Every structure is written in C-alpha cells, then in structure tokens.
Amino acid sequence: MPPRPYNSETRRRKQAELRERIAAAAAALHAQQGAVATSNADIARQAGVSLPTVYSHFPSQDDLLGACTAHVASRAPQVPVEQILGAPDLRVATERLVDAADALNAHFAPWKAWREDRVIPILARMSETARAQQTALIAQLLERHLGAGDHREVAAAWETLLSFDPWHRMVHEHGLPRPAVRRQLVQMLLAVVGPQPAARSHSRPRSTKP
C-alpha cells in the first residue's frame, strides 16, 4: 500500500496546541513566582515537555513572554468601549470606565504584582502600549463630555489613578473591598475634572402665568 499522505494541517494543529500548553505553563509559574525566577527548565517540567521542546518553540525570552502575555490577555475581560463612550453623562461614563479598569487590574494582578515591567524590556513596552490605549480612551471620553479642548492634564491624571499600582495598594495593601475602591476612584476622577455645569434641559420652561 502507498504511504499515507502527510497531514500538514494536523501537524500544525498539534504544534499550536503544544505551544499553547507551554505558554500556559509559563503563565502559571510567572503568577506564582515571577518571570525572573522562572527558568525554562521549570516551564518544561510544568508543561510536561523536554527542555529542547521549549527552546524550539520559544528561542528567546521575548518569544516566550510574548506568548505568555497573549495567553493571559486572551482570558482578560473585554473593555466595553462602546458602552463607556456611549454613556449618557460624565458620571456614568466614569463609573463604566472604573468598572472596566477594576476588572482588568484584578485579572492581571497575579502577574503585575511582581512589577517586572520595571526590569524586563518587553514587559515595559507592553505596559507602555496599554497605558497609551487607556489614555486614548480617556481622551475620547473627556472630549465627548467636556467638549473639544486640551484635556491632556486631566487624561494623564485619570490614567495614573486607574493604573495598577494605586488599585493594588488600596485592595491588597490597605485591604479595601473592591466596590469601595471603585467608589473612591469615581470620586477622585470626577474631582480632577472639577464641578461641571448642570445638564441643560431640552424641554421648554413652564410658564408662571395662570
């Protein structure tokens, strides 16, 4: 009988599954002990593969950390951009933004708590990209509710207050419950903006005549 044709699609699928298994193993270890303290030998044991297999799929640390971060990010809650930008007023938009930031900070906490973006360049670049995306969303929100203008100072303050470190200090170091932290953050963000004029009514004023 002639040999069976080589099924390249099956091989690609198995290789993708193996790559994902290694990335998941790395993510689990990075959450437990940080990326700096995790060796490729640790990852090989965790994934149940040989050390050469890890290197064949991820020749460099950047390759491995990129896959690990993608694995974690793929399971993160989605930011409801349309709901945030479509909010009827600034307070509701702020509450939705804070809810989204709280959910993301809670999801990434096991990894971000190691603060390794301060020592690993690829993680620093990823953090900078995330900050830029958050700031851009905030700028859109502010322009929508405050009108056109230079909102860079307010956007910078909001991005800082919504970042991981303040959230982590309040939740994990001060032991505040997350609903309380969300309330505090909403108040702080709105305080940065300052008092806003009351919303104008589109209805005609009632006549005082009898």
LINHU-V220310 format. One record per residue. N is the residue number from 1. OMEGA is omega in radians with two decimals (NA if undefined). BURIAL is I if it has 16 or more other C-alpha atoms within 10 Angstrom, else O. D_CENTER is the distance of its C-alpha to the mean C-alpha in Angstrom with 1 decimal. Layout:
# LINHU-V220310
N|OMEGA|BURIAL|D_CENTER, N|OMEGA|BURIAL|D_CENTER
This chain:
# LINHU-V220310
1|3.12|O|55.1, 2|3.13|O|52.8, 3|3.11|O|49.5, 4|3.13|O|46.5, 5|-3.14|O|44.4, 6|-3.11|O|41.3, 7|-3.08|O|38.3, 8|-3.14|O|35.6, 9|3.10|O|33.1, 10|3.13|O|33.4, 11|3.12|O|33.0, 12|3.14|O|29.8, 13|-3.14|O|28.4, 14|3.11|O|29.3, 15|3.10|O|27.9, 16|3.10|O|24.5, 17|3.12|O|24.6, 18|3.11|I|25.6, 19|3.13|I|22.9, 20|3.12|I|20.3, 21|3.12|I|22.2, 22|3.12|I|22.1, 23|3.12|I|18.3, 24|3.10|I|17.9, 25|3.11|I|20.4, 26|-3.14|I|18.7, 27|3.13|I|15.4, 28|-3.14|I|17.5, 29|3.13|I|19.5, 30|3.09|I|16.7, 31|-3.09|I|15.4, 32|-2.98|O|19.0, 33|-3.14|O|20.3, 34|-3.11|I|17.9, 35|-3.10|I|18.1, 36|-3.08|O|21.0, 37|-3.09|O|23.1, 38|3.12|O|22.7, 39|3.06|O|25.3, 40|3.07|I|25.7, 41|3.07|O|28.6, 42|-3.10|O|26.4, 43|3.12|I|24.2, 44|3.12|I|27.4, 45|-3.12|O|28.7, 46|-3.10|I|25.6, 47|-3.11|I|25.6, 48|3.13|O|29.4, 49|3.11|O|30.0, 50|3.10|O|32.0, 51|3.08|O|30.8, 52|3.11|O|32.1, 53|3.09|O|30.0, 54|-3.12|I|26.8, 55|-3.13|I|28.0, 56|3.12|O|29.2, 57|-3.09|I|25.8, 58|-3.06|I|23.9, 59|-3.10|O|26.4, 60|3.09|O|24.1, 61|3.13|O|21.3, 62|3.10|O|19.2, 63|-3.09|O|19.9, 64|-3.12|I|19.0, 65|3.08|I|15.8, 66|3.13|I|14.7, 67|3.13|I|15.7, 68|3.13|I|14.2, 69|3.10|I|10.7, 70|3.11|I|11.3, 71|-3.13|I|12.7, 72|-3.10|I|9.9, 73|-3.12|O|7.4, 74|-3.13|O|10.4, 75|-3.12|O|10.5, 76|3.06|O|7.2, 77|-3.13|O|8.2, 78|3.06|O|8.6, 79|-3.11|I|8.4, 80|-3.02|O|12.2, 81|-3.10|O|12.9, 82|3.12|O|16.6, 83|3.13|O|17.0, 84|-3.11|I|15.5, 85|-3.14|I|17.7, 86|-3.13|O|20.5, 87|-3.05|I|20.9, 88|3.13|O|24.5, 89|-3.04|O|24.2, 90|-3.12|I|22.1, 91|-3.14|O|21.8, 92|3.10|I|20.6, 93|3.13|I|18.0, 94|3.13|I|16.9, 95|3.14|I|16.8, 96|3.10|I|14.7, 97|3.13|I|12.1, 98|3.10|I|12.2, 99|-3.13|I|12.1, 100|3.13|I|8.8, 101|3.11|I|7.3, 102|-3.13|I|9.3, 103|3.13|I|8.4, 104|3.13|I|4.7, 105|3.11|I|6.5, 106|-3.13|I|9.2, 107|-3.05|I|7.9, 108|-3.05|I|6.8, 109|-3.11|I|9.8, 110|-3.13|I|12.5, 111|-3.09|I|11.3, 112|-3.11|I|10.1, 113|3.12|O|13.2, 114|3.11|I|15.4, 115|-3.05|O|14.4, 116|3.02|I|15.3, 117|3.09|I|13.6, 118|-3.07|O|16.8, 119|-3.12|O|19.1, 120|-3.02|O|17.8, 121|-3.10|O|17.8, 122|3.09|I|15.6, 123|3.07|I|12.7, 124|3.13|O|13.6, 125|3.12|O|13.6, 126|3.12|O|10.2, 127|3.13|O|9.0, 128|3.10|O|11.4, 129|3.13|O|10.3, 130|3.11|O|6.8, 131|-3.14|I|9.1, 132|3.12|O|11.5, 133|3.11|O|9.7, 134|-3.14|I|8.8, 135|3.12|I|12.5, 136|3.10|O|13.9, 137|3.12|I|12.8, 138|3.14|I|14.2, 139|3.08|I|17.3, 140|-3.12|I|17.9, 141|-3.10|I|17.8, 142|3.13|I|20.1, 143|-3.13|O|22.5, 144|-3.02|I|22.8, 145|3.14|O|23.8, 146|-3.11|O|25.5, 147|-3.14|O|27.0, 148|-3.13|O|27.2, 149|3.14|O|27.3, 150|-3.12|O|25.7, 151|-3.05|I|22.6, 152|-3.13|O|21.1, 153|3.13|O|21.9, 154|-3.14|I|20.4, 155|3.13|I|17.2, 156|3.13|I|16.9, 157|3.12|O|17.7, 158|-3.13|I|15.2, 159|3.13|I|12.3, 160|-3.12|O|13.7, 161|-3.12|I|14.2, 162|-3.09|I|10.7, 163|-3.00|I|9.4, 164|-3.01|I|9.1, 165|3.09|I|12.8, 166|3.12|O|14.5, 167|-3.09|I|12.7, 168|3.12|I|13.6, 169|-3.10|O|17.1, 170|-3.05|I|17.8, 171|-2.98|I|16.7, 172|-3.13|O|17.8, 173|3.09|O|20.3, 174|3.07|O|21.9, 175|3.13|O|21.5, 176|3.07|O|20.8, 177|-3.07|O|19.9, 178|3.08|I|16.5, 179|3.11|O|18.5, 180|3.11|O|20.4, 181|3.12|I|17.3, 182|3.12|I|16.1, 183|3.14|O|19.6, 184|-3.12|O|19.9, 185|3.10|I|16.9, 186|-3.14|I|18.3, 187|-3.13|O|21.6, 188|-3.14|O|20.5, 189|3.13|I|18.7, 190|3.10|I|21.8, 191|3.10|O|24.1, 192|-3.14|O|22.7, 193|-3.10|I|23.8, 194|-3.11|O|27.1, 195|3.13|O|29.5, 196|3.09|O|29.5, 197|3.13|O|32.6, 198|-3.14|O|33.2, 199|-3.14|O|32.4, 200|3.09|O|35.6, 201|3.12|O|37.3, 202|3.13|O|38.4, 203|-3.14|O|41.4, 204|3.13|O|44.8, 205|3.12|O|46.0, 206|3.13|O|48.6, 207|3.10|O|52.1, 208|3.14|O|53.9, 209|3.11|O|57.2, 210|NA|O|59.0
